[in-house]
Amino acid sequence: TKGFGFITAESGEEIFVHSSGLNVEIRDNDRVSFDTQEGRKGLNAINVEVID
């Protein structure tokens, strides 16, 4: 509900995600696929989708 959060990549890296980068609603512990884009403060997750 904040409009942003973080995704933990398989490498353990925390990647920022904003609601504008989501293609679907995600919840804690969902497995997702995503692309990354360089942002002002590091990597941003974009094109985020839930995977089964």
N, C-alpha and C positions, 0 to 999 in steps of 0.2 A: 504493500500500500504506500510505501515511501516513494515509489517511482524509480528506485535504483537498488542495487545490491552487488554482490560479488559471486562469481562462479569459481569453484576450486577446480583447476585443470588437473588432469591425470598426473602431471608433474608436481602437483602440490601448490603451484603458483595461483595466487588470488587475482582474478581478472574482473575489472569493473564492468557492470552491465547496467544500462539505463533502460527504462521501459520502452523507449523509442527503438531499441535494438531487438525487441522481442517480436517474434511472429505469432507466439501463443502465450497463454498464461502459464507461468512456471511456479512451482512450490519447492520448499526445502526438500532436499534429497532426490529431486527429479534428476534423471540422467539426461543430459542435453548434448547436442552438437551445436557448434557455433564457429563463426569466422572471427578473426581479430582485425582490429584497425588501430593504428597508433593514434592516441589522443594526447591532450596537453600534459597529462600526468602519467602516461604509460599506456598499456594496452587496454582497449575496450572490446568487449564481446558484442558482436552484431550478428544478425540473421540467426538468432537463437531458436532452436526447435527441440522439443522433447523427443527422446528416442525410447523405444521399448526395452 
